[in-house]
Every structure is written in C-alpha cells, then in structure tokens.
Amino acid sequence: MQRVFAFAALLRNCVWLAYTASLGIFGASLYARLHLMGDLPVGFPFLTFFPAVILTAFFCGTRPGILCAVLSGGASWAWFISPGKPFSTSGSDLLALAFYAFIVAVDIALIHYMQRSSTRLRRDKQVIGQLYEQQNFMFTELQHRVANNMQFISSILYVGRQKVQRGADALAVLGDAQERLQIISRIHRRLYDPSRADLPASACLAELCQDLLSVSGQNAVRCIVEPGDVRLDLTRLTTLSMLVAELVTNALKHAFAPNQPGTIRVSLERLPLDTLRLRVADDGRGFAGPEPSAGRHSLGLKIIGSFAAQLGATPVWRNDNGTVVELVLPARVDGPSL
C-alpha cells in the first residue's frame, strides 16, 4: 500500500504526466463504455466514468480529476444521454447530469482532502523522525560531553593531588582547579545557548577571551581574535574553546609580569586540504628551550595536549617575540563526533 501512495505522490508531482494519465484514463473509460453499449440496459450512461474520475483524482490530483470529470460528463451527454441531438434537453437528462456533477464533485473533494491529510501526516511523520534522530544524537552527545568533562575534572584533581604530595600549597592547587572548572562552566553556558548556534567560531572565541581577561585581573593585556567565518559543530567548538581558554590562561599567567602591557592574538583560519590552523601568540617573555618545560606548567601542558588530541592535532611551540602555539587540525571529522 505504501508503494501505491508513493506512486500516486510521484504522479501528482509531475504535472504533464498527471494530465496525460488523466486523458488516458478518460479514453479507456470511454472505450469501455462504448464497448458495453449493447450489453447494458438503458440508464447507465456514467457507469465507467465514475471509477475513472475517482482513479484520476486519487493518482493524478484534483485538477486532472476535474478535467476527467468534465470530459466524462460531456462524453456521456454526447454518446449516451442525447446521442445525435446535443442541444436537445429534457428535465430528466438535466437531472441526471446534475446528479453526476454532484457525485463526482463529492468524490473529488473527499479525495482532495484525504490526500491533503495524508500529505500532512507524512510530513509530520518525517518531522517526528527527524526530531527523534536529533534527540538520540543530543542524548549521545550529552553523555559523551559529560563523560569527557568528568574525565577532565578527574585529571585536574589527580594532578593536583600529585602536586600536593610533592609539597605544593593545597589552597593554591584547589584555587587553580576551581578556576578551570569555572571556565568550563562559562564555555558550556555560552555554546549551548540555541540563539548562538550560527555564530562563527571567531565570535565565540572573542567573547571567551574577553571573559578570561575580565577574571584574570590583567588589565594591561589585550586579547585580539582575528575575525573569520570558520564554523564548527558544537562538539568540536566546545573542545576548541576549552583549548583556547587553556592557552590564553597560560599566557595570562606566565607570559607577562604584573601590570605589564601585552597582547595575545588568536586566529583560526582555513588552509588547503580541508584543514584549519589555530594560532595563539603573545608578546610576553617567551620560554627557555625548544618548548615549555614541564615543571610548573605541567598541568596546563597536559590539558592542552589532551584537548589537541581530541581535535586530531598536535601543538607546536616556538619563541617568536613571545610564545607562539600553532595547531593544524582537520576541518571535518569522519565518523563519530569528537
């Protein structure tokens, strides 16, 4: 039955084919009625035309059905009601035509509204299916994101415990963990706002950097995010935002002396071969050696490496009038979202 409805919908969507089929059905019904003329008693002029009108209205649509009804009524009048005398009318003939017109009008109207209801039901079913798939995706995404966040929090606490065991100040360690968790909370509140779903990544990163500056107390430092039109899915944008938050926080803490003016520049640009390049650079003191040492920055470096791995990238550090970090990551990810 589904195939019948699908075929009818396909036929109605092709106008010329629908009208051609309407004429074909009318021709077949006229041929059948002429063939049965000697076998039927008088009084059945519309016998083969009623099913023709119904079939045409169902398979071809309302207007082709009306065309078939008009042609059928005219053929009935010319060949079976008043043959040879098309302009000779009687009350009974007009009454028969009136009943025919009423019956086919009711048939066409019922089929028309049935088809409209069927189309609406199919559309609603499709929307419900899409909403169901979206709900499943969002639930899976929520589980994935919660698990990642729990793992991230666990890593922070684990590294903090190790630092306390080595003699670090417990209050300072807890304060550092609290700051990172507040950043995560702020990122999630911003990114999971439906009104912000179509914003480019640069706009989200600019707001994030301003938040980080406001809570850092580094009033002399500026954070400039280069404008761009790169857009990412919510999962990757969340991971990218937390990575940028860690890099900017690291620069605010270690690149500048208190009240020292400075600039942090963040850019996300599209490269050939369907890749993106994230660059975070500051004009601070830089670092000694080919890359930052794992000493006091060990937790931050581990977090940066973890987020970079989730994005399919590896951070590259270098000194260039300050610290520069670059990551090249795929613009899209095949398979499950990160």
Order of alpha helices (4+ residues) and beta strands (2+ residues): alpha-alpha-alpha-alpha-alpha-alpha-alpha-beta-alpha-beta-beta-alpha-beta-beta
